[in-house]
Amino acid sequence: MSSVSSFGVNPELTAVIPLGGKSPNLEVLLSWMTVDILTRLKVIIILDGLAPETKSKYRKRLIEISPANVKVLETNCKNPGGARNIGISSIDTTWTSFWDADDIPDVNQVLSAISDQPPTISAIRGRYSIKNINSDNIVMVEEETLTNDLSLLFTTGPGLWRYVFKTESISNVRFPEISMAEDQIFLFNALKAAGSITEVSRNFYTYQTNNSEQLTNSREKLTDLSKAFELLIDDFDPNAINKASSFETIISRIILTARLNSRIFARIIYRFLITRKISGSVKLNIIIRTSKAIIRHLGLR
């Protein structure tokens, strides 16, 4: 890893953004990383696994916007989890966000929300829109009610990019070094660590879909989903899962919507059940509800 620029002072927020893949889209980043924005925001870009000539070209274009508040790091993790962990080590602001290189954050709305918060708040959840890049159709996602039930909070809006965290509250939280659902594992653990969470009606982010370079479209990365699910499910008590109405949502949102092979998923559930001391009735209920979630998802295909 190498660092090729240094930060200025004053901004309260750092955005950590991994940039990797076969042909990463630098143009989307450049569309919102303006000189004005970068007087109020620090950005850490992690160039992950790129060819030397590509790294050199991207580094030059990124740093020339704001040498003071853009830091470019290089690594060869070849997964966004590992790349983001490298970025975390360079954060020196009060607040932190984790964004994707192919989406568009509304930095002004995020900064305004931060300035409105009392010092007791450790995390802020904003609203977001979804944009189909093929049609330019943009849909604002409906607001959900904030809840103290962590599993429900997590499943009602799991986009990591819609959250801003007090940096100190996530100082001991790291991403698993995988390419799929690593953000979901981090988010779950970050929400546990943060404690005091508030929700605002400001639109923080536009999530862009139908990008052929998105990792959710990469077949060779789908096996990482099984690792992610095992990491996530280990944090849930089986008896709590048995009662939680959000269990099917966890399955459909995190795993099935990313097209994990249903046989692989069934093996994951089986391993989870046989390695835990839970009653037969609870196991049966989990199996039934898992089957219903799979059927529901397949019906949407």
N, C-alpha and C positions, 0 to 999 in steps of 0.2 A: 504494500500500500504506500502511496505517496501523496503528499499534500502540495498543491500548486498555487494557493493564494491564501490570504489572511483576511480576517474580519475587521470591519470597522467597529464603531461603538453605537450605543443607543437603542437599536431595535429590541423589542420585548419578545419577539417570536422568531423561531427557527423552523424552516420547513426542510425535512429530510426526504430526498427524492432519489431513488435508484434509477439508473439509466443503463439498460443492457439489452440483450437480444440480438437478433441477426441484423436488423435495420431499425434501430431505435429512432423515434420521431422527435427530433430536436425542435422542429418548427412549432409544435404545440407549446413547449416550454417557453420559447422565445416570444410567443404571442402575448403572454401575460407578464413575463419577467422584464418589466420596463424599468428605466432609470428611476422614475418616481417611486414605484413600488419598492425598489431595492434600497431606498433611503429609510424604509420603515420595516423591512423584513430581511432576515438573513436566510440564505439558501445554501444547503449542503447537497451537492450533486455527487453521487457515487457512480463513476464509470466502471461498469462491471463486465469483465470478460470481452472488452472491445478490442479490435485490431489496433496496433500501434498508430497507424496513420489516421484511423477514425478518432482515437483518443486525442491525438494532437489537434485535429481540426475542431472537435467539439470543445475541448478545453479553451482554445483561443476564443471561440465565439461566445462562450458563456462568461468568461472572466472579463472580457472587454466591456460588458454591460455595466458591471460594478465591481472593480477589483477589491473594494473594501468589504462588501457584504455578500459576495459569492465565493464559496469554497468548493473546489473540485478535488475529489479524492479518487484514487484508482485502486481497483482490486480485481481479483480473478475468482471470486466466490462462485460466479455463475448461478446465483440465486438471489432473489430480492431480500430474503431474510438475512443472510450473511452480510449483504451490502448495507442494509439499513443499520445493522449492529455496528458496523464501522463508522457510519455517520453519527450514531448516538454518542460515540466517544468524543466528538468535537463540538457538541452543543454547549453553549455558554449563555443562553438566554433564559428568562423566567418561564417561557411557554414553548411548547413543541408541538408540531403537527407532522404527520406522515402522509405525503401525497404521492400520486403516481404521475409519471412523466407524460402520459397520454390523456390527462384530464385537465380541467380548468378550474382552479380555486378562485373564489372571490375574496381576495386578500383584504380589501377594505372592510367587508362585512365581518371577517374573522377578527380583525384588529379592533373594530368597534365593539364587538361582543366582549373581548378581553378587557377593554377599558371600563366596561360597565359592571364588572364582577367585583364582589367583595373579596378580601384576601383569604377568606375561608374556603373558597371554591377551588377544587383541584382538577376538575375536568369540565369542559363545555361541549355539549352536543348541539350542532346546528342542523338546519334542513339541507336538502340537496335536490338537484334536478338530474334527470337522465336524458342524454341527447343521443339520438341515432345519427351517426356521422354520415350514413348513406342518404338519409332523407332530411337531415337538419331539424327533425322534429324534437322538441324539448318538452319534457313532462316534469312538473314539480311533484315530488313524492309527498304524499299526505303525511301530516304530522302524526306521531304516535305519542301516547301519554307516557311521560317519564315515570319510572317505577323503581322501587328499592329492591325488587326481585332481580338479582343479577342475571339469572338465566333468561328471564323475560326481556330485560333491558337489552341484553346482547342480541337476542333473536329478532327483536322488533326493528332493528336498524343497524346491522352489523358493519356498515362501512367504516373502516378505520379513518378514512380521510375526512369524515364529517365531525371528527373529534379534535379538540385541542386540550393538551395536558400540561399541568404544571410540571416542569422538568424534574423537580425534586421528587415528585410523587411516583415517577416511573424510573427512578435512578437504578433500581435493581431488576428491572424487567427487560428481557431481551427476546428477539425473534428466534424461532427455530430456523435452522439453516436449510430451508426447503423452498421450493418454487411455487407451491400451491397452498393457499389457505394459511400461509404463515402470518398474514395480517390478522386473521381471525383468532389465532392462538394468542398473539400479542395483545389484541384488543381485550379478550376475555381476562387475561392476567393484569392488564393495565387498569381495567375497570375495578378489579378486586383491590388493586393497590391504591387507586386514587381516593376512594371513599366518597368524598363530597362531589356530586355531579349535578350540573344544572343544564337545562335545555333552553335554547333561544329560538325565536321564530325567524331569525336571519338565515338567508340561503348561503351556506358556506362553500358549496362545491357543485360543479357540473361533471357528472360521471358519463364518459363517452363510451358507447357500445358499438359493436360490429367492427372493431378494429382487428384485422387479421393477425396482428402481432401480439395481441393480448395473450398472456400465459394461459388463460382459461380456454384458449383455442389451440393449445399446444398438446398434442396427444402424448408425447414422450414425458410430459410433466404430470400427467394425471395420476401416476402411481404415488406421487407425493401426497395426494389427498388422503390415502389410507393412513399414512403416517400422521397427518394433521388430525384426522378424526380420532385416532388413538390417543394423541396428546390431549385433545380437547375433552374427550369423554372421560379420561382419567380424573378430571377435575370435578366430575359430577358424581354424587353419591347415588348408587343404583336405586335405592329406595326413594330418593328424591326424584329421580327420573321417572320412576313408576307413577308418581303423583303429578309431575309437572306437565301442564297442558302444552308447554312450549317444546316438548321433546320432538314431536313431528316436525316442527318448524326448524329446529336445529338440523335435523337430517336433510330436509328439503332445501333449505337455504345454503347450507355450507357444503354439502356433499352432492346431493342429487342434481342440483341446478348446475353443477360443474361437470355433469355427465360422467360421474364415477360409475364404472361397470357394476351392475347390481350384484353379480356373483362375488366380486371382490368385497363389496360393501357387506354382503351377508357374512362372509368369512370374518370380517372385522368385528361385527356384532357378536358372532359366535365366540370368538376368542375373548371378547370383553366379558361375556356372560359366564363362561366356564372358569375364568380365572378369579371370579369374585364370589364371596360367600353370601349369596342372596337366596331367598326362598324360591321354590319352584313356581309359585303363583306370580311372583314379581317377574321372574324370567319369562313366563308365558305372556304376561301383559306387555312386556317390552317387545317381544317377538311379534305379537299381534299388531302393536302400534307401528313398529318398524315396517311391517308388511303393508299396512294401510298407507304409510307415507310413500313407500316405493310405488304402490299402485296409483296413488294420486298423482305422483310426479310423472309416471309413464303415460298417464291419461292426458297430460298436458303437452306431450311431445307431438 
